[in-house]
Amino acid sequence: MYGIFEQHCAGNPCGNGGSNVSRFCAIVALLVVSFTLFGRTFAFGGSNGVDSWVCYYGSADRAAELSGFDLLVSAPGGQDPAPLRAKGVKVLTYVSLGEVAGNGPYYEDAKRLDLLVRHNENWDSWVVDVRRPQWSELLLTRIIPDALSAGYDGLFFDTLDSPIDMQRRDPDRYKGTERSCVDLVRAIRKKYPKLLLCQNRGFEIVRRTAPYINYLLIEGLSSSMDLATSIRTDVSKTDRDFLIAKAEDARKANPKLVVLTLDYVPGEDKQEIEKAYDFSRRLGFVPYVSTPALNEVFIHASAE
């Protein structure tokens, strides 16, 4: 979900409009899953298996519809997570790891700390230098605690692709950015060993971050929509194959990883919606199909 959340709340899409887990059979009883990596044991505070999920960034109370899903990715301060969690829904809240909003609450701090490296005009946001220890400190001591304050099961990581792209554009100047992105995810897991963590994209680092996360989100696996025209197009076979290969790499690094997919299809196009669900499920992924604004809750017959 490119761009940071403040713009999603305004109704802008979370995907980039065409850029570019095994499915568990049932929800099992709450348990503690642990693994050891480099001599350190991490414990996840519950089962991360889901059969259905939804991404809803709207502000209206849609608890009645949302309670039918296993997992919800929500807006910060959006849906009250308490009644949904009481019904067994796992609720994750959005956190931007690679950008700050130009009109957001952390912009002035990031500017004062000299963390801003490039303006993203599409979203009026700023890519930050994730290599700076001041950024990880701001994330761990303010941004993430603020995001979790309403009571959530975990975090949804967005915008990791933005700083990674800076290293791709200028590898000498931004050397070490990918490694620092991995370090961020690792540090969050270390501080919050029981949270459920979902990473959006970040395919250059996903094999290295997979051991620390519960979910990987792939946007636009089979269908996307143009942001300007809202016209739907098929994702090319080349792009699909790339996304599938990256997901498989991540699952090799973490066999318990659940791969979620988010495809964009007009709500009335039942045939393409069904195709998107079917394509994802045949790969063992957990699908959801929406429109780019993500401000509606779609309960498709294909999802039942």
Wavefront OBJ file of the C-alpha trace (Angstrom):
o trace
v 0.000 0.000 0.000
v 2.162 2.725 -1.322
v 1.804 6.134 0.222
v 1.170 6.622 3.883
v -2.022 6.245 5.755
v -3.159 9.825 6.132
v -3.837 9.883 2.414
v -5.755 6.607 2.527
v -8.106 8.164 5.054
v -8.849 10.853 2.511
v -10.012 8.170 0.102
v -6.844 7.777 -1.936
v -5.801 4.256 -2.931
v -3.322 2.223 -0.993
v -1.896 0.453 -4.003
v 0.210 1.788 -6.812
v -2.349 0.962 -9.437
v -0.503 -1.804 -11.259
v 3.092 -1.826 -10.021
v 4.503 -4.116 -8.910
v 0.465 -19.473 2.626
v -0.449 -21.866 2.574
v -4.127 -21.593 3.290
v -4.902 -22.852 6.772
v -7.957 -25.087 7.041
v -9.467 -23.503 10.147
v -8.756 -21.148 13.015
v -7.175 -23.100 15.830
v -7.324 -22.418 19.545
v -5.042 -19.719 20.930
v -1.513 -20.979 21.355
v 2.043 -19.716 21.534
v 4.250 -20.352 18.517
v 7.957 -19.859 19.015
v 11.065 -20.181 16.915
v 14.770 -19.693 17.399
v 16.875 -17.560 15.110
v 20.529 -16.765 15.695
v 20.172 -18.089 19.220
v 17.199 -15.854 20.050
v 13.708 -17.213 20.672
v 10.683 -15.278 19.471
v 7.140 -16.094 20.588
v 3.991 -15.153 18.722
v 1.066 -14.630 21.061
v -1.499 -16.617 19.098
v -2.265 -18.541 15.940
v -1.737 -16.512 12.794
v -3.825 -18.868 10.658
v -6.726 -17.200 8.851
v -9.200 -18.245 6.177
v -10.463 -14.758 5.379
v -9.279 -11.197 5.760
v -10.361 -7.648 4.982
v -8.687 -4.270 4.566
v -10.996 -1.406 5.577
v -9.797 2.178 5.921
v -13.191 3.836 6.169
v -14.345 5.734 9.231
v -17.923 4.461 9.424
v -18.726 1.790 11.996
v -18.863 -1.448 9.998
v -18.356 -3.863 12.893
v -21.329 -6.010 11.891
v -19.813 -6.854 8.502
v -16.202 -6.931 9.705
v -16.971 -9.460 12.434
v -17.408 -12.126 9.765
v -13.715 -12.033 8.824
v -10.786 -13.667 10.600
v -8.375 -10.738 10.149
v -8.826 -6.981 9.708
v -6.252 -4.403 8.632
v -7.622 -1.136 9.988
v -6.967 2.587 9.948
v -5.277 4.126 12.975
v -8.142 5.355 15.119
v -10.621 3.783 12.707
v -12.684 0.818 13.846
v -12.822 0.208 17.591
v -10.888 -3.061 17.840
v -12.382 -4.177 21.166
v -15.780 -5.531 19.980
v -14.178 -7.186 16.973
v -11.455 -8.823 19.036
v -14.125 -10.035 21.448
v -15.666 -11.907 18.507
v -12.354 -13.500 17.575
v -11.284 -11.118 14.801
v -7.561 -10.372 14.730
v -7.146 -6.616 14.215
v -3.967 -5.019 12.864
v -3.357 -1.278 12.656
v -1.440 0.564 9.965
v 2.112 1.844 10.563
v 4.339 3.540 7.983
v 7.949 2.368 8.343
v 9.479 4.294 5.448
v 7.630 7.609 5.188
v 6.014 10.341 7.267
v 3.060 12.428 6.171
v 3.771 16.055 5.387
v 0.733 17.019 7.452
v 1.076 14.223 9.997
v 1.931 14.294 13.705
v 5.527 13.114 13.266
v 6.635 15.380 10.428
v 8.132 18.122 12.604
v 10.098 15.608 14.670
v 11.400 13.881 11.565
v 12.378 17.228 10.061
v 14.117 18.352 13.257
v 16.061 15.089 13.343
v 17.133 15.539 9.707
v 15.479 12.292 8.642
v 13.699 13.516 5.495
v 15.380 12.563 2.205
v 12.792 12.821 -0.586
v 9.340 14.338 -1.014
v 6.680 12.002 -2.380
v 4.437 14.420 -4.272
v 1.792 11.774 -4.935
v 0.943 11.598 -1.236
v 2.500 14.775 0.194
v 4.736 12.576 2.305
v 8.469 12.279 2.924
v 10.700 9.247 2.576
v 12.902 8.953 5.652
v 16.474 7.760 6.066
v 15.819 4.471 7.839
v 19.530 4.023 8.508
v 19.506 6.757 11.133
v 19.116 5.495 14.729
v 16.866 8.491 15.384
v 14.244 6.979 13.053
v 14.147 3.608 14.797
v 13.966 5.402 18.138
v 11.043 7.535 16.957
v 9.262 4.442 15.680
v 9.818 2.354 18.792
v 9.190 5.028 21.405
v 6.404 7.089 19.843
v 4.935 6.065 16.500
v 4.284 2.398 17.264
v 3.164 2.906 20.897
v 0.763 5.599 19.670
v -0.590 3.256 16.983
v -1.140 0.451 19.489
v -2.722 2.594 22.179
v -6.311 1.695 21.223
v -5.550 -2.006 21.682
v -4.708 -4.123 18.661
v -3.436 -7.618 17.938
v -0.645 -6.346 15.757
v 0.783 -4.031 13.131
v 0.558 -3.670 9.383
v 3.853 -2.390 7.942
v 3.660 -0.124 4.909
v 6.041 1.986 2.762
v 9.158 -0.159 3.194
v 9.491 0.007 -0.582
v 10.083 3.764 -0.442
v 13.514 3.791 1.257
v 14.484 0.604 -0.588
v 13.807 2.474 -3.823
v 16.207 5.197 -2.681
v 19.013 2.641 -2.486
v 18.069 1.301 -5.906
v 18.207 4.818 -7.390
v 21.480 5.797 -5.735
v 23.242 2.722 -4.316
v 26.324 4.630 -3.207
v 24.553 7.398 -1.331
v 21.969 5.118 0.291
v 24.093 2.050 0.802
v 22.852 -0.068 3.692
v 19.209 0.999 3.444
v 17.900 -2.501 2.760
v 19.821 -3.876 5.712
v 18.426 -1.129 7.934
v 14.877 -1.982 6.829
v 15.476 -5.577 7.912
v 16.916 -4.317 11.203
v 13.770 -2.247 11.794
v 11.484 -5.244 11.383
v 13.751 -7.342 13.597
v 13.802 -4.640 16.284
v 10.013 -4.381 16.283
v 9.702 -8.149 16.662
v 12.198 -8.105 19.517
v 10.315 -5.370 21.368
v 6.875 -6.852 20.657
v 7.347 -10.633 20.582
v 3.624 -11.377 20.897
v 2.236 -9.022 18.280
v 1.011 -10.230 14.906
v 3.035 -8.491 12.197
v 2.163 -8.091 8.522
v 4.541 -6.734 5.876
v 3.296 -5.154 2.675
v 5.586 -5.870 -0.271
v 9.270 -5.057 0.343
v 10.218 -7.985 -1.865
v 13.918 -7.156 -1.916
v 14.104 -7.963 1.796
v 11.197 -10.313 2.395
v 13.285 -13.465 2.621
v 15.291 -11.793 5.398
v 12.255 -10.368 7.220
v 10.029 -13.440 6.837
v 11.196 -15.082 10.088
v 9.959 -12.045 12.038
v 6.508 -11.611 10.494
v 3.240 -13.548 10.496
v 1.747 -12.270 7.257
v 2.973 -11.035 3.885
v 0.643 -8.948 1.735
v 0.805 -9.013 -2.059
v -1.152 -6.277 -3.805
v -2.243 -6.772 -7.371
v -1.555 -10.463 -7.790
v -3.998 -10.941 -10.659
v -5.978 -7.719 -11.076
v -5.317 -3.998 -10.679
v -7.107 -0.721 -11.365
v -5.711 2.459 -12.887
v -5.778 5.218 -10.278
v -6.846 7.947 -12.697
v -9.433 6.074 -14.772
v -10.521 3.233 -12.433
v -10.133 0.867 -15.392
v -9.323 -2.707 -14.389
v -6.531 -4.646 -16.072
v -5.040 -8.108 -15.676
v -1.632 -8.283 -14.034
v 0.889 -9.590 -16.549
v 2.136 -13.158 -16.290
v 5.668 -11.849 -15.789
v 4.600 -9.773 -12.803
v 2.470 -12.595 -11.383
v 5.335 -15.040 -11.646
v 7.655 -12.576 -9.896
v 5.199 -12.062 -7.023
v 4.569 -15.770 -6.616
v 8.298 -16.535 -6.588
v 8.902 -13.912 -3.889
v 6.074 -15.314 -1.795
v 7.528 -18.795 -2.079
v 10.964 -17.503 -1.067
v 9.390 -15.954 2.021
v 7.561 -19.165 2.918
v 10.764 -21.138 2.649
v 12.296 -18.774 5.204
v 9.197 -19.022 7.433
v 6.949 -22.047 6.759
v 4.298 -20.623 9.103
v 3.983 -17.428 7.076
v 0.508 -16.639 5.732
v 0.408 -14.886 2.364
v -2.486 -12.464 1.914
v -3.489 -11.020 -1.452
v -5.327 -7.820 -2.276
v -6.684 -7.405 -5.783
v -8.571 -4.413 -7.142
v -11.742 -5.017 -9.143
v -14.861 -2.847 -9.599
v -17.477 -4.011 -7.111
v -19.987 -4.954 -9.806
v -17.588 -7.114 -11.840
v -18.509 -10.457 -10.312
v -16.675 -12.540 -12.910
v -13.313 -10.850 -12.339
v -13.811 -10.906 -8.575
v -14.372 -14.658 -8.692
v -11.303 -15.130 -10.894
v -9.133 -13.180 -8.459
v -10.289 -15.244 -5.486
v -9.827 -18.492 -7.364
v -6.340 -17.613 -8.623
v -5.124 -16.684 -5.152
v -6.634 -19.716 -3.444
v -5.163 -22.152 -5.937
v -1.768 -20.885 -4.814
v -2.609 -21.421 -1.154
v -2.939 -17.682 -0.449
v -5.725 -15.878 1.425
v -7.481 -13.372 -0.864
v -9.491 -10.200 -0.512
v -10.849 -8.115 -3.392
v -11.750 -4.448 -3.035
v -11.594 -1.122 -4.823
v -8.522 1.111 -4.405
v -10.105 3.517 -1.892
v -10.543 0.656 0.607
v -13.424 2.548 2.196
v -16.046 -0.164 1.772
v -16.467 -3.653 3.194
v -17.044 -6.165 0.403
v -18.513 -9.556 1.275
v -18.193 -11.432 -1.974
v -19.930 -14.727 -2.658
v -16.528 -16.006 -3.786
v -15.178 -15.445 -0.290
v -17.752 -17.589 1.450
l 1 2 3 4 5 6 7 8 9 10 11 12 13 14 15 16 17 18 19 20
l 21 22 23 24 25 26 27 28 29 30 31 32 33 34 35 36 37 38 39 40 41 42 43 44 45 46 47 48 49 50 51 52 53 54 55 56 57 58 59 60 61 62 63 64 65 66 67 68 69 70 71 72 73 74 75 76 77 78 79 80 81 82 83 84 85 86 87 88 89 90 91 92 93 94 95 96 97 98 99 100 101 102 103 104 105 106 107 108 109 110 111 112 113 114 115 116 117 118 119 120 121 122 123 124 125 126 127 128 129 130 131 132 133 134 135 136 137 138 139 140 141 142 143 144 145 146 147 148 149 150 151 152 153 154 155 156 157 158 159 160 161 162 163 164 165 166 167 168 169 170 171 172 173 174 175 176 177 178 179 180 181 182 183 184 185 186 187 188 189 190 191 192 193 194 195 196 197 198 199 200 201 202 203 204 205 206 207 208 209 210 211 212 213 214 215 216 217 218 219 220 221 222 223 224 225 226 227 228 229 230 231 232 233 234 235 236 237 238 239 240 241 242 243 244 245 246 247 248 249 250 251 252 253 254 255 256 257 258 259 260 261 262 263 264 265 266 267 268 269 270 271 272 273 274 275 276 277 278 279 280 281 282 283 284 285 286 287 288 289 290 291 292 293 294 295 296 297 298 299 300 301 302 303 304
